[in-house]
Amino acid sequence: MNKPNLDKLYEIASNQQGFFTAHQATKCGYSRQLQVYYVKKGEWIRHARSIFKLLCFSETSPFPDDYYITLLWSENQQGHFEGVMGYTTALYIHGLTDTAPEDIHFIVPKRFRRNSPPPGRIRFHRRDLLPELIASVEGLKVMTVFGAVRDLLMRNSLTEPSLFAILNTALEKGTITVEEIEHLASQLHQKPQIVQTLAEIVDTRKGA
């Protein structure tokens, strides 16, 4: 086992709002015994099974701690986080809605299994995502705007006024492109009113 490397652990945790997993700590040279020691000493705060936060981490995030705890809970044996924030949770993370949804919409692979219970109010969606539909925002794995909007439209969970506002804001932020909106329209031919709204957004943007 390597010697404990606080700098390495802090670097990892700083990308996760101060949180880290037992597996990540082990990779930084902290044995299970040392992990127990630092929790008892008060330098690490245990938030869930095998999930900790550095007491010394003082930076703030625009997102709730539960988002990071949920992501880290999805860590597999290889140290990869398998879950992705989706649907209205993704829109909130992308800054396209003002209010965080009551539940965390969390997309996990079909084969996903965990022995420990989920750490919070999570609404699971089991499906396998293509890598190009996954983005990173403030250390969180989140579905792209394109993917989140498409999913919500397929579920009839977005009104036309909301869709118009969300996509125009996303265009301004650069988190979706006109080409992606056109591609979105091509996948929703069974929803002509939505397609018309998307076409209006594209025409307005191209004419600007």
Z-matrix of the N, CA and C atoms (Angstrom, degrees):
N
C 1 1.462
C 2 1.530 1 109.48
N 3 1.336 2 116.55 1 133.13
C 4 1.448 3 121.47 2 177.45
C 5 1.524 4 110.61 3 -69.57
N 6 1.332 5 115.32 4 160.46
C 7 1.456 6 119.78 5 176.31
C 8 1.526 7 109.36 6 -68.21
N 9 1.333 8 117.47 7 148.78
C 10 1.468 9 120.09 8 178.30
C 11 1.527 10 111.28 9 -56.76
N 12 1.307 11 115.91 10 132.56
C 13 1.461 12 121.92 11 -177.75
C 14 1.530 13 108.19 12 -120.91
N 15 1.323 14 116.18 13 93.47
C 16 1.460 15 120.99 14 -176.77
C 17 1.522 16 111.48 15 -65.10
N 18 1.330 17 117.12 16 -37.62
C 19 1.465 18 119.73 17 -179.82
C 20 1.526 19 110.99 18 -60.68
N 21 1.321 20 115.95 19 -42.76
C 22 1.464 21 120.35 20 179.65
C 23 1.525 22 110.66 21 -66.75
N 24 1.331 23 116.39 22 -42.28
C 25 1.461 24 120.30 23 179.02
C 26 1.523 25 110.53 24 -63.86
N 27 1.323 26 116.52 25 -42.16
C 28 1.465 27 120.22 26 -179.92
C 29 1.524 28 110.69 27 -64.40
N 30 1.323 29 116.29 28 -38.76
C 31 1.469 30 120.12 29 178.78
C 32 1.529 31 110.71 30 -61.14
N 33 1.331 32 115.76 31 -43.63
C 34 1.468 33 120.06 32 178.30
C 35 1.524 34 110.25 33 -64.72
N 36 1.330 35 115.71 34 -48.55
C 37 1.463 36 120.69 35 -176.49
C 38 1.527 37 112.17 36 -65.14
N 39 1.323 38 117.20 37 -33.69
C 40 1.464 39 119.92 38 -177.65
C 41 1.520 40 112.06 39 -65.27
N 42 1.319 41 117.31 40 -23.72
C 43 1.461 42 121.35 41 176.40
C 44 1.523 43 112.15 42 -85.78
N 45 1.335 44 116.04 43 -1.30
C 46 1.465 45 121.62 44 -177.76
C 47 1.527 46 110.73 45 -130.01
N 48 1.342 47 115.03 46 31.49
C 49 1.457 48 122.03 47 179.08
C 50 1.530 49 112.61 48 57.57
N 51 1.339 50 115.14 49 35.61
C 52 1.457 51 120.74 50 176.25
C 53 1.510 52 114.55 51 89.26
N 54 1.328 53 117.13 52 -5.76
C 55 1.463 54 121.45 53 -178.27
C 56 1.525 55 111.23 54 -91.16
N 57 1.311 56 115.11 55 155.96
C 58 1.462 57 121.12 56 175.87
C 59 1.517 58 108.66 57 -160.22
N 60 1.317 59 115.72 58 164.12
C 61 1.469 60 120.33 59 -178.76
C 62 1.525 61 110.63 60 -103.84
N 63 1.307 62 115.41 61 164.87
C 64 1.466 63 120.78 62 176.00
C 65 1.522 64 110.42 63 -59.89
N 66 1.329 65 116.27 64 -37.72
C 67 1.469 66 120.50 65 178.98
C 68 1.518 67 110.45 66 -63.37
N 69 1.325 68 117.72 67 -43.28
C 70 1.463 69 121.07 68 178.72
C 71 1.522 70 110.85 69 -65.28
N 72 1.324 71 116.94 70 -39.10
C 73 1.466 72 120.45 71 178.24
C 74 1.525 73 110.87 72 -64.04
N 75 1.324 74 116.20 73 -40.11
C 76 1.469 75 120.46 74 178.40
C 77 1.520 76 110.42 75 -61.80
N 78 1.332 77 116.34 76 -40.52
C 79 1.470 78 120.65 77 178.82
C 80 1.527 79 111.24 78 -64.62
N 81 1.328 80 116.44 79 -22.61
C 82 1.466 81 121.04 80 178.83
C 83 1.527 82 112.26 81 -94.20
N 84 1.326 83 116.66 82 9.32
C 85 1.460 84 120.54 83 174.57
C 86 1.512 85 115.76 84 96.19
N 87 1.329 86 117.79 85 8.77
C 88 1.461 87 120.82 86 -179.69
C 89 1.531 88 109.72 87 -97.43
N 90 1.316 89 115.96 88 110.27
C 91 1.463 90 120.61 89 178.67
C 92 1.526 91 109.74 90 -68.01
N 93 1.321 92 116.44 91 168.69
C 94 1.463 93 120.08 92 177.49
C 95 1.524 94 110.70 93 -60.05
N 96 1.340 95 115.79 94 -36.98
C 97 1.462 96 119.65 95 179.16
C 98 1.534 97 111.01 96 -64.50
N 99 1.341 98 115.47 97 -41.34
C 100 1.460 99 119.24 98 178.06
C 101 1.528 100 111.35 99 -66.46
N 102 1.315 101 116.40 100 -35.99
C 103 1.462 102 119.90 101 179.06
C 104 1.528 103 110.45 102 -62.01
N 105 1.324 104 115.83 103 -43.85
C 106 1.470 105 120.14 104 176.89
C 107 1.528 106 110.12 105 -62.15
N 108 1.325 107 116.10 106 -40.40
C 109 1.463 108 121.55 107 -179.05
C 110 1.528 109 111.27 108 -61.12
N 111 1.334 110 116.91 109 -47.11
C 112 1.468 111 119.68 110 -176.61
C 113 1.528 112 112.18 111 -70.56
N 114 1.322 113 116.79 112 -28.31
C 115 1.464 114 119.43 113 173.77
C 116 1.531 115 109.69 114 -68.20
N 117 1.326 116 116.57 115 -46.13
C 118 1.467 117 120.44 116 179.11
C 119 1.525 118 111.36 117 -64.08
N 120 1.319 119 116.17 118 -34.56
C 121 1.460 120 121.05 119 179.76
C 122 1.528 121 111.48 120 -71.85
N 123 1.325 122 116.37 121 -20.44
C 124 1.460 123 120.75 122 178.42
C 125 1.509 124 114.88 123 93.49
N 126 1.342 125 117.21 124 2.65
C 127 1.458 126 120.08 125 -179.76
C 128 1.529 127 111.73 126 -81.62
N 129 1.320 128 115.92 127 -23.13
C 130 1.464 129 121.98 128 173.94
C 131 1.524 130 108.16 129 -117.01
N 132 1.304 131 116.16 130 139.67
C 133 1.463 132 121.21 131 177.18
C 134 1.528 133 108.28 132 -109.31
N 135 1.310 134 116.35 133 123.07
C 136 1.463 135 119.97 134 178.44
C 137 1.537 136 109.08 135 -83.45
N 138 1.334 137 115.83 136 124.52
C 139 1.464 138 120.74 137 -179.01
C 140 1.521 139 112.76 138 -106.68
N 141 1.293 140 116.89 139 -24.49
C 142 1.466 141 122.70 140 177.88
C 143 1.518 142 106.29 141 -162.52
N 144 1.303 143 116.64 142 176.80
C 145 1.459 144 119.72 143 -179.87
C 146 1.530 145 110.07 144 -58.97
N 147 1.337 146 115.58 145 119.87
C 148 1.470 147 123.46 146 177.19
C 149 1.522 148 113.37 147 65.27
N 150 1.327 149 117.47 148 21.00
C 151 1.467 150 121.53 149 177.27
C 152 1.525 151 108.87 150 -127.57
N 153 1.326 152 115.39 151 126.20
C 154 1.460 153 121.63 152 -174.95
C 155 1.525 154 110.39 153 -128.82
N 156 1.341 155 114.27 154 167.71
C 157 1.459 156 120.72 155 171.50
C 158 1.515 157 108.62 156 -136.37
N 159 1.328 158 115.65 157 140.02
C 160 1.459 159 120.78 158 178.17
C 161 1.524 160 109.65 159 -71.91
N 162 1.312 161 116.56 160 126.96
C 163 1.458 162 120.98 161 178.81
C 164 1.525 163 110.77 162 -61.54
N 165 1.329 164 116.63 163 -33.04
C 166 1.460 165 121.06 164 -175.38
C 167 1.525 166 113.07 165 -77.45
N 168 1.336 167 117.86 166 -7.02
C 169 1.462 168 120.00 167 -177.56
C 170 1.524 169 109.08 168 -80.59
N 171 1.335 170 116.24 169 118.56
C 172 1.465 171 120.16 170 -172.56
C 173 1.527 172 113.91 171 -114.85
N 174 1.325 173 117.94 172 -5.90
C 175 1.463 174 119.60 173 -179.35
C 176 1.527 175 109.92 174 -68.66
N 177 1.319 176 115.55 175 149.66
C 178 1.461 177 120.05 176 -179.06
C 179 1.523 178 110.51 177 -107.72
N 180 1.318 179 114.98 178 153.04
C 181 1.457 180 121.72 179 179.69
C 182 1.521 181 108.99 180 -117.50
N 183 1.333 182 117.61 181 149.99
C 184 1.468 183 119.17 182 175.83
C 185 1.524 184 113.12 183 -73.13
N 186 1.342 185 116.23 184 -5.49
C 187 1.459 186 119.97 185 -175.17
C 188 1.530 187 111.28 186 -114.83
N 189 1.327 188 116.87 187 153.67
C 190 1.469 189 120.43 188 -179.46
C 191 1.527 190 112.38 189 -63.03
N 192 1.321 191 115.96 190 149.55
C 193 1.465 192 120.70 191 176.19
C 194 1.527 193 111.51 192 -57.11
N 195 1.334 194 116.40 193 -32.82
C 196 1.465 195 120.13 194 -178.37
C 197 1.523 196 112.13 195 -56.85
N 198 1.320 197 117.27 196 -30.73
C 199 1.463 198 119.86 197 179.91
C 200 1.530 199 110.29 198 -63.66
N 201 1.321 200 116.20 199 -44.08
C 202 1.466 201 120.30 200 -178.89
C 203 1.521 202 110.99 201 -71.75
N 204 1.314 203 116.37 202 -40.28
C 205 1.468 204 119.90 203 178.99
C 206 1.524 205 110.28 204 -62.42
N 207 1.322 206 116.87 205 -41.59
C 208 1.463 207 120.96 206 178.94
C 209 1.522 208 110.93 207 -63.95
N 210 1.330 209 116.50 208 -44.23
C 211 1.464 210 119.62 209 179.18
C 212 1.522 211 110.97 210 -60.30
N 213 1.330 212 116.71 211 -47.87
C 214 1.466 213 120.10 212 -178.19
C 215 1.522 214 111.92 213 -66.13
N 216 1.314 215 116.93 214 -30.73
C 217 1.468 216 120.90 215 177.21
C 218 1.524 217 111.12 216 -61.64
N 219 1.329 218 117.32 217 -26.05
C 220 1.467 219 121.05 218 -177.48
C 221 1.526 220 113.08 219 -84.00
N 222 1.330 221 117.36 220 6.40
C 223 1.468 222 121.10 221 -179.58
C 224 1.527 223 110.70 222 -62.00
N 225 1.345 224 115.79 223 133.67
C 226 1.468 225 119.52 224 176.97
C 227 1.527 226 110.29 225 -94.36
N 228 1.313 227 116.65 226 -176.74
C 229 1.466 228 121.01 227 -175.35
C 230 1.521 229 112.36 228 -66.94
N 231 1.321 230 117.00 229 -20.42
C 232 1.465 231 120.62 230 177.97
C 233 1.529 232 112.22 231 -87.99
N 234 1.321 233 116.45 232 -1.66
C 235 1.459 234 120.09 233 178.59
C 236 1.515 235 114.22 234 88.75
N 237 1.329 236 117.79 235 12.71
C 238 1.463 237 121.81 236 179.28
C 239 1.529 238 109.98 237 -98.67
N 240 1.313 239 116.10 238 140.24
C 241 1.460 240 120.64 239 176.54
C 242 1.523 241 108.53 240 -85.53
N 243 1.318 242 116.09 241 121.42
C 244 1.461 243 120.34 242 -173.27
C 245 1.525 244 113.77 243 -92.21
N 246 1.315 245 117.62 244 -18.10
C 247 1.455 246 120.55 245 -176.85
C 248 1.517 247 113.13 246 -88.25
N 249 1.330 248 115.64 247 153.44
C 250 1.465 249 123.03 248 179.74
C 251 1.528 250 108.32 249 -136.11
N 252 1.327 251 116.61 250 132.86
C 253 1.459 252 120.33 251 175.73
C 254 1.528 253 109.29 252 -70.93
N 255 1.326 254 116.73 253 132.28
C 256 1.459 255 119.39 254 -176.99
C 257 1.518 256 113.23 255 -136.52
N 258 1.337 257 114.70 256 -177.52
C 259 1.457 258 123.38 257 175.15
C 260 1.540 259 111.38 258 54.07
N 261 1.336 260 118.47 259 -134.60
C 262 1.465 261 119.88 260 -176.22
C 263 1.526 262 112.18 261 -67.99
N 264 1.319 263 117.62 262 -25.92
C 265 1.472 264 119.82 263 175.13
C 266 1.520 265 110.04 264 -64.17
N 267 1.324 266 116.86 265 -40.40
C 268 1.467 267 120.95 266 178.18
C 269 1.525 268 110.85 267 -64.22
N 270 1.324 269 116.98 268 -42.60
C 271 1.466 270 119.64 269 179.27
C 272 1.525 271 110.91 270 -62.08
N 273 1.323 272 116.84 271 -38.93
C 274 1.465 273 120.33 272 178.16
C 275 1.530 274 110.77 273 -64.44
N 276 1.311 275 117.07 274 -43.63
C 277 1.467 276 120.80 275 179.94
C 278 1.523 277 110.93 276 -64.44
N 279 1.318 278 116.99 277 -36.08
C 280 1.467 279 121.14 278 178.55
C 281 1.530 280 112.16 279 -76.29
N 282 1.328 281 117.48 280 -0.81
C 283 1.456 282 120.89 281 178.57
C 284 1.514 283 114.06 282 76.73
N 285 1.333 284 116.88 283 28.06
C 286 1.466 285 121.08 284 -176.07
C 287 1.524 286 113.03 285 -105.83
N 288 1.313 287 117.20 286 -5.38
C 289 1.468 288 122.77 287 171.80
C 290 1.524 289 107.93 288 -136.58
N 291 1.313 290 116.16 289 152.63
C 292 1.466 291 120.69 290 -174.94
C 293 1.525 292 113.85 291 -87.27
N 294 1.312 293 116.59 292 -23.41
C 295 1.462 294 120.62 293 -173.18
C 296 1.520 295 110.99 294 -116.46
N 297 1.324 296 115.94 295 131.91
C 298 1.468 297 120.03 296 176.95
C 299 1.522 298 109.37 297 -71.26
N 300 1.332 299 117.46 298 135.47
C 301 1.470 300 119.25 299 176.98
C 302 1.521 301 111.04 300 -62.83
N 303 1.318 302 115.80 301 153.46
C 304 1.464 303 120.60 302 -176.75
C 305 1.523 304 111.71 303 -62.23
N 306 1.323 305 116.30 304 -40.42
C 307 1.463 306 121.82 305 177.74
C 308 1.523 307 110.09 306 -105.78
N 309 1.317 308 116.55 307 152.56
C 310 1.462 309 121.63 308 174.22
C 311 1.523 310 108.10 309 -86.27
N 312 1.321 311 116.02 310 117.40
C 313 1.465 312 120.04 311 176.26
C 314 1.527 313 107.58 312 -82.91
N 315 1.314 314 115.14 313 115.68
C 316 1.463 315 121.45 314 -169.44
C 317 1.524 316 109.08 315 -126.78
N 318 1.316 317 115.90 316 117.85
C 319 1.464 318 121.87 317 -179.10
C 320 1.522 319 108.68 318 -95.20
N 321 1.314 320 116.06 319 125.08
C 322 1.469 321 121.37 320 -179.90
C 323 1.526 322 108.96 321 -127.05
N 324 1.342 323 117.18 322 154.78
C 325 1.468 324 119.92 323 178.43
C 326 1.528 325 111.59 324 -60.41
N 327 1.310 326 116.06 325 156.12
C 328 1.465 327 120.90 326 -179.46
C 329 1.528 328 111.57 327 -58.36
N 330 1.332 329 116.28 328 -33.73
C 331 1.469 330 120.41 329 -176.56
C 332 1.532 331 112.10 330 -86.50
N 333 1.318 332 118.54 331 3.53
C 334 1.462 333 122.70 332 -173.65
C 335 1.525 334 111.71 333 -61.42
N 336 1.335 335 115.73 334 130.11
C 337 1.463 336 122.01 335 176.44
C 338 1.529 337 109.12 336 -142.64
N 339 1.331 338 116.68 337 141.02
C 340 1.460 339 121.66 338 173.43
C 341 1.524 340 108.89 339 -139.40
N 342 1.326 341 115.33 340 143.78
C 343 1.461 342 119.95 341 178.51
C 344 1.525 343 112.07 342 -79.82
N 345 1.328 344 115.99 343 -32.78
C 346 1.463 345 119.74 344 -178.38
C 347 1.526 346 110.24 345 -87.16
N 348 1.333 347 117.73 346 148.45
C 349 1.464 348 120.51 347 179.37
C 350 1.525 349 110.91 348 -68.83
N 351 1.327 350 118.35 349 153.87
C 352 1.468 351 120.42 350 178.30
C 353 1.520 352 110.55 351 -62.26
N 354 1.339 353 117.84 352 147.60
C 355 1.462 354 120.95 353 -172.24
C 356 1.522 355 115.71 354 -79.71
N 357 1.321 356 119.04 355 -10.06
C 358 1.459 357 119.50 356 -176.47
C 359 1.512 358 112.10 357 -155.98
N 360 1.332 359 115.11 358 -158.42
C 361 1.461 360 120.89 359 -179.12
C 362 1.522 361 108.87 360 -83.80
N 363 1.300 362 115.30 361 95.56
C 364 1.460 363 121.37 362 -175.29
C 365 1.521 364 109.76 363 -116.78
N 366 1.320 365 115.73 364 134.95
C 367 1.457 366 121.00 365 171.25
C 368 1.528 367 106.99 366 -107.66
N 369 1.309 368 115.30 367 110.83
C 370 1.464 369 120.23 368 -174.78
C 371 1.525 370 111.50 369 -83.07
N 372 1.335 371 114.05 370 144.20
C 373 1.461 372 122.42 371 172.91
C 374 1.523 373 105.71 372 -131.10
N 375 1.307 374 117.01 373 115.38
C 376 1.470 375 120.80 374 -176.11
C 377 1.524 376 110.77 375 -95.47
N 378 1.311 377 115.00 376 114.19
C 379 1.463 378 121.72 377 176.76
C 380 1.517 379 108.50 378 -167.60
N 381 1.303 380 116.11 379 157.99
C 382 1.462 381 121.24 380 178.11
C 383 1.526 382 108.52 381 -96.96
N 384 1.325 383 116.49 382 123.73
C 385 1.456 384 122.17 383 -177.04
C 386 1.522 385 111.57 384 -97.25
N 387 1.327 386 115.53 385 143.81
C 388 1.456 387 120.42 386 171.63
C 389 1.531 388 108.56 387 -72.80
N 390 1.331 389 118.02 388 143.98
C 391 1.471 390 120.64 389 -178.54
C 392 1.526 391 113.37 390 -56.27
N 393 1.334 392 117.40 391 -33.12
C 394 1.466 393 119.63 392 -177.33
C 395 1.532 394 112.97 393 -71.17
N 396 1.326 395 117.23 394 -7.83
C 397 1.462 396 120.63 395 177.63
C 398 1.528 397 112.31 396 -96.56
N 399 1.332 398 116.38 397 5.96
C 400 1.466 399 121.04 398 -177.12
C 401 1.527 400 109.94 399 -115.41
N 402 1.323 401 115.85 400 130.09
C 403 1.460 402 122.07 401 177.74
C 404 1.526 403 109.13 402 -121.67
N 405 1.329 404 116.00 403 174.55
C 406 1.463 405 121.74 404 176.97
C 407 1.523 406 108.74 405 -125.29
N 408 1.324 407 116.18 406 126.84
C 409 1.463 408 121.66 407 178.75
C 410 1.525 409 108.23 408 -133.81
N 411 1.322 410 117.02 409 117.21
C 412 1.471 411 121.77 410 178.67
C 413 1.526 412 111.91 411 52.31
N 414 1.338 413 116.27 412 39.55
C 415 1.456 414 120.71 413 178.10
C 416 1.516 415 114.87 414 82.06
N 417 1.325 416 117.81 415 1.58
C 418 1.462 417 121.81 416 179.77
C 419 1.527 418 110.53 417 -101.10
N 420 1.321 419 116.42 418 139.42
C 421 1.458 420 121.06 419 171.60
C 422 1.520 421 107.30 420 -82.52
N 423 1.307 422 115.83 421 122.49
C 424 1.458 423 120.15 422 -173.16
C 425 1.522 424 109.56 423 -141.05
N 426 1.308 425 116.10 424 146.62
C 427 1.449 426 120.22 425 177.21
C 428 1.527 427 109.17 426 -67.49
N 429 1.318 428 116.42 427 146.20
C 430 1.457 429 120.59 428 177.56
C 431 1.521 430 110.19 429 -62.52
N 432 1.325 431 115.95 430 161.57
C 433 1.462 432 119.97 431 177.22
C 434 1.526 433 110.14 432 -59.24
N 435 1.324 434 116.09 433 -43.81
C 436 1.466 435 120.36 434 178.28
C 437 1.524 436 110.83 435 -54.01
N 438 1.325 437 116.39 436 -50.75
C 439 1.459 438 120.87 437 -177.01
C 440 1.511 439 112.93 438 -65.83
N 441 1.340 440 116.53 439 -42.32
C 442 1.465 441 120.15 440 -178.32
C 443 1.524 442 111.32 441 -66.39
N 444 1.334 443 116.45 442 -44.02
C 445 1.466 444 120.01 443 179.33
C 446 1.524 445 110.43 444 -64.58
N 447 1.311 446 117.13 445 -43.15
C 448 1.468 447 120.32 446 178.94
C 449 1.529 448 110.73 447 -58.95
N 450 1.335 449 116.41 448 -46.06
C 451 1.466 450 120.14 449 -179.55
C 452 1.526 451 111.49 450 -60.90
N 453 1.326 452 116.43 451 -43.04
C 454 1.462 453 120.13 452 -178.52
C 455 1.526 454 111.51 453 -68.30
N 456 1.325 455 116.60 454 -37.13
C 457 1.462 456 119.68 455 177.76
C 458 1.521 457 111.20 456 -67.53
N 459 1.314 458 116.67 457 -38.33
C 460 1.460 459 120.18 458 178.45
C 461 1.527 460 111.09 459 -64.22
N 462 1.329 461 116.34 460 -26.23
C 463 1.474 462 121.10 461 178.88
C 464 1.526 463 111.88 462 -95.88
N 465 1.330 464 116.31 463 5.55
C 466 1.469 465 121.00 464 -177.31
C 467 1.524 466 111.44 465 56.75
N 468 1.331 467 115.88 466 39.54
C 469 1.466 468 121.20 467 -175.51
C 470 1.524 469 113.55 468 -106.03
N 471 1.345 470 116.94 469 11.44
C 472 1.458 471 120.74 470 176.68
C 473 1.522 472 109.14 471 -130.38
N 474 1.319 473 116.77 472 129.44
C 475 1.458 474 120.09 473 173.88
C 476 1.526 475 109.16 474 -78.47
N 477 1.318 476 116.53 475 160.75
C 478 1.466 477 119.42 476 -179.88
C 479 1.529 478 112.63 477 -62.06
N 480 1.346 479 119.13 478 -43.28
C 481 1.469 480 118.15 479 176.67
C 482 1.529 481 112.53 480 -60.08
N 483 1.332 482 116.54 481 -40.97
C 484 1.467 483 119.85 482 178.57
C 485 1.520 484 110.49 483 -64.61
N 486 1.325 485 116.35 484 -43.17
C 487 1.462 486 120.89 485 179.43
C 488 1.517 487 110.63 486 -59.34
N 489 1.330 488 116.38 487 -45.18
C 490 1.459 489 121.37 488 -179.37
C 491 1.529 490 110.54 489 -60.08
N 492 1.329 491 116.41 490 -47.24
C 493 1.463 492 120.86 491 -178.58
C 494 1.522 493 111.65 492 -66.44
N 495 1.328 494 116.71 493 -43.27
C 496 1.467 495 121.23 494 -177.56
C 497 1.520 496 111.30 495 -63.62
N 498 1.327 497 116.83 496 -47.20
C 499 1.464 498 119.29 497 -176.49
C 500 1.521 499 111.95 498 -70.66
N 501 1.319 500 117.88 499 -36.66
C 502 1.463 501 118.96 500 177.86
C 503 1.522 502 111.36 501 -67.09
N 504 1.322 503 116.49 502 -38.25
C 505 1.469 504 119.51 503 175.72
C 506 1.523 505 110.71 504 -65.73
N 507 1.332 506 116.59 505 -41.75
C 508 1.468 507 120.67 506 179.29
C 509 1.521 508 111.19 507 -63.73
N 510 1.327 509 117.06 508 -37.40
C 511 1.470 510 120.28 509 176.47
C 512 1.526 511 110.51 510 -63.31
N 513 1.319 512 116.27 511 -41.78
C 514 1.466 513 120.16 512 178.61
C 515 1.526 514 111.12 513 -64.32
N 516 1.331 515 116.30 514 -37.49
C 517 1.462 516 121.04 515 -179.79
C 518 1.525 517 112.27 516 -77.64
N 519 1.314 518 116.89 517 -17.44
C 520 1.460 519 120.65 518 -176.63
C 521 1.510 520 113.83 519 80.24
N 522 1.340 521 117.00 520 19.97
C 523 1.465 522 120.08 521 -179.35
C 524 1.526 523 112.30 522 -95.80
N 525 1.311 524 116.89 523 -0.40
C 526 1.463 525 122.00 524 170.08
C 527 1.526 526 106.83 525 -149.24
N 528 1.315 527 116.91 526 153.98
C 529 1.462 528 121.54 527 -179.19
C 530 1.525 529 110.02 528 -113.83
N 531 1.326 530 115.45 529 163.49
C 532 1.463 531 120.56 530 175.63
C 533 1.521 532 109.91 531 -59.86
N 534 1.329 533 115.97 532 -39.87
C 535 1.465 534 120.11 533 -179.94
C 536 1.529 535 111.28 534 -62.03
N 537 1.321 536 116.69 535 -37.90
C 538 1.466 537 119.72 536 178.26
C 539 1.527 538 111.29 537 -67.56
N 540 1.320 539 116.56 538 -36.74
C 541 1.466 540 119.54 539 177.72
C 542 1.524 541 110.16 540 -66.29
N 543 1.327 542 116.90 541 -39.88
C 544 1.464 543 120.21 542 176.26
C 545 1.526 544 110.51 543 -62.78
N 546 1.326 545 116.05 544 -40.49
C 547 1.470 546 120.36 545 177.60
C 548 1.526 547 110.22 546 -65.33
N 549 1.313 548 116.19 547 -37.94
C 550 1.461 549 121.07 548 177.66
C 551 1.527 550 110.37 549 -60.70
N 552 1.324 551 116.09 550 -44.30
C 553 1.463 552 120.63 551 179.60
C 554 1.523 553 111.46 552 -61.52
N 555 1.328 554 116.19 553 -36.60
C 556 1.470 555 119.72 554 -178.96
C 557 1.523 556 112.11 555 -67.42
N 558 1.329 557 116.93 556 -21.20
C 559 1.463 558 121.01 557 -179.70
C 560 1.530 559 112.64 558 -93.16
N 561 1.331 560 116.53 559 -3.25
C 562 1.467 561 120.48 560 -174.87
C 563 1.524 562 111.77 561 -122.82
N 564 1.324 563 116.37 562 33.84
C 565 1.466 564 120.30 563 -176.14
C 566 1.528 565 112.32 564 -61.14
N 567 1.342 566 116.63 565 -20.36
C 568 1.467 567 120.27 566 179.33
C 569 1.523 568 111.93 567 -80.23
N 570 1.335 569 116.99 568 -1.15
C 571 1.469 570 122.16 569 179.01
C 572 1.530 571 108.39 570 -124.27
N 573 1.332 572 117.86 571 76.49
C 574 1.470 573 121.34 572 -172.15
C 575 1.523 574 114.29 573 -59.26
N 576 1.322 575 118.34 574 -35.62
C 577 1.456 576 119.82 575 -179.20
C 578 1.528 577 110.97 576 -66.71
N 579 1.317 578 115.73 577 -39.39
C 580 1.463 579 120.15 578 177.22
C 581 1.525 580 110.13 579 -66.52
N 582 1.318 581 116.65 580 -42.42
C 583 1.468 582 121.01 581 178.77
C 584 1.525 583 110.18 582 -59.45
N 585 1.329 584 116.95 583 -39.63
C 586 1.461 585 120.69 584 178.64
C 587 1.528 586 110.91 585 -63.85
N 588 1.323 587 116.03 586 -42.78
C 589 1.467 588 120.03 587 178.04
C 590 1.523 589 110.92 588 -61.96
N 591 1.324 590 116.73 589 -42.76
C 592 1.465 591 120.86 590 178.43
C 593 1.525 592 110.69 591 -63.12
N 594 1.334 593 116.58 592 -40.27
C 595 1.466 594 120.60 593 179.38
C 596 1.527 595 110.72 594 -63.95
N 597 1.321 596 116.93 595 -38.25
C 598 1.462 597 120.72 596 178.33
C 599 1.526 598 110.83 597 -64.19
N 600 1.320 599 116.48 598 -40.53
C 601 1.467 600 120.30 599 178.31
C 602 1.520 601 110.30 600 -63.16
N 603 1.331 602 116.28 601 -44.79
C 604 1.465 603 121.14 602 -179.70
C 605 1.525 604 110.58 603 -63.92
N 606 1.335 605 116.99 604 -46.24
C 607 1.467 606 120.69 605 -178.57
C 608 1.522 607 111.35 606 -62.15
N 609 1.335 608 115.92 607 -41.04
C 610 1.464 609 120.05 608 178.88
C 611 1.520 610 110.99 609 -63.60
N 612 1.322 611 116.03 610 -41.98
C 613 1.462 612 120.32 611 -178.63
C 614 1.526 613 110.97 612 -68.32
N 615 1.321 614 117.13 613 -42.16
C 616 1.467 615 120.50 614 -179.35
C 617 1.524 616 111.71 615 -69.28
N 618 1.329 617 115.56 616 -27.75
C 619 1.455 618 118.92 617 -179.23
C 620 1.513 619 113.58 618 -86.22
N 621 1.331 620 115.51 619 -7.53
C 622 1.475 621 119.49 620 -177.58
C 623 1.520 622 111.39 621 -72.62
